[in-house]
Amino acid sequence: MSSRYSLGGYLAGATSARVGDEMSGPALLLVGLAATGSVTTASVLLTALTATAALGGPVLGALLDRSARPGRVLALTLAGYATGLAIVLTSVGHLPVAVVALVAALTGLLNPAVAGGWTAQLPRVVPSERFGRANGLDALTFGAASPAGPALAGLVATAAGAPTAMIVAIVAVAASAPAAIRLPPPGAQRGKRGVLRTELATGFRAIVTNRPLLRATSTSMVSFAGVGMFIVCAPLLGEQRFGSANTGALLLAALAAAAVSANAVLARKPGLLRPGTMLLGSTVLLCAGLLLTALTTSPVIVVGAVLLAGIGEGPQLTALFAIRHQHAPDGMRAQIFTTGASLKIAGFAAGTAVAGPLAAMSLPACLAVAAGFEALAALLFLCLPDTRRGRNERPRRPSPERAV
């Protein structure tokens, strides 16, 4: 851990990268629609950008774990992601859709490093006694960016056009690279690394065979499918309940505000709830909030339901990060985080794919299915009990010396 690198610098870099990342998908959707006039083409580009993340995450994580200077690898990945987005932006409407989709797919391979690549470095930035609060703040930036990014993309596109929204996303991602390159290196000397393919298989086995990691990963992946469905539904929800599709962006902003507020409380009291209890409880709150939006036509109740979902969405991420930090095997922390991020993105992509045609047929039905995904996620959590640890045993906190 380097005394010259502050938590504030880490949070600034991570926030910039995550806001830009969360803006990039919706902005690309709007750019594709504006340039081609085809909803199908726009959705193809968005799917291409998100679908390949599941392939890139494990490899990026393994490379970060193997590197003596993971900050440089992360900075290079962020620069590559921003460059890929810029190429896509300048190519839409000028090159064949298949070519642009290929560039978007290659760019999407780098996406998991934006989220998991940052968080895996956190134990090197703060001492173990302050890690609980730092983890809460880290999750707060992620939880705020997740719904705020799409909302910001919509607002910028409305005010200045879809290409401008994409440019803002690209600049935000690229601006985080300087903070990444200065991340502290590993404190301990690394031993000789094995074959990359073998390390990838070992990383997947670590998630599957470690019950807390498997439970948290499965729960978050299914839950994120429901979140993806809600984001697709937001414009329609705004139009049908408030008379304007633009209100959907404000609903996402309300979701973000509730998530940030909940995580701010947890950051001040990091030991308030155990991570497993928090993960289950937050998923239940998400389920309740989404179900309530499906059952009501009252604008006031809709706002309350969205705030309830946000109160669940923020702590869910805090709990997920805490569990990964506690149970990630030494030498594989970055791989665990980026692989987990890949699976969450895959869940999100599946949710958005289902939500498009379903919401067009029936908005309440789509929201109810989204709530069903949250219920399924909670059920998965309960069906995968942590048999390795007693209820009263506190899991270890990661330390910079033990971190990869």
C-alpha angles and dihedrals in degrees: 000000000000120000089208093063114076131203087237091060091049093049092047092052095043092047093050092049094046096047090050091047094050090048094049098071099049090039090053090050090053093044092051091049093047095046099044105020089225123119089196093056092047092051091048090056093048092047091050091052095050104032097067094053090088089062098045100046101071093045093048091048092051091049091051091050092050095047124097087207106036091168090067091049090050092048091050090050092051091049090049092050092050091047092050091051090050092052091050091050094052093043101051110105092011104064130043113281091241091058093048091047090052091053090048090050092051090048091051090060087073096048101093092062089065091067111019095030091062099043094050089064096054097095089063093054101054134032117254094253090061096039097100093059092041091052090052092050091047091052089045091060091048094045091050094047095049097069097018093059095062090042092051091047090054094047094047092045090051093049102038109007136270096279090057091053089053091049091052089052092050093049092049092053094045092047091063094061096085091055090048096051090056095054112129117263122238112289096220129059114259122235125222111299124225132227112309093231091054092049091051091053090048091052093053091047089052090059096042097046097040104081098204091049093045092048094048094044094048093046095049094045094054093040092053090057087062091048090052090052091052093051090054089048095049098087092047091046090053092048097047099039101032104022097246132079089210088068086071088073089054090051089054089049089053090050089052093049092052091047092050092048093050092048091047089059091048092048089058092047106029094168095052094105134015112250094244093050090047093050093052096042094048092050090052090051090051090051092050093048095049093044091052092053088054094051102045136065095187112112091211093053090045090057091048091049092050091050090050090052090049092052086057098041096057100051091042090067093045090054093046092052092047092052093049092049091048098048106028108118116243111267094026105064097115091045092052091051098044093043089050090049090051092053091048091051089049089053090049091050091051090050094050091047091054094042098057100068094028094054090048089058099040129353095197090050091051092050090047091053089049089054088048090058089054090050090050090050091053090048091052089053091053093045092054103055120185101253094171099067135046120237094249098043116105114222118233121268116231116250129202090244092055095039118102 
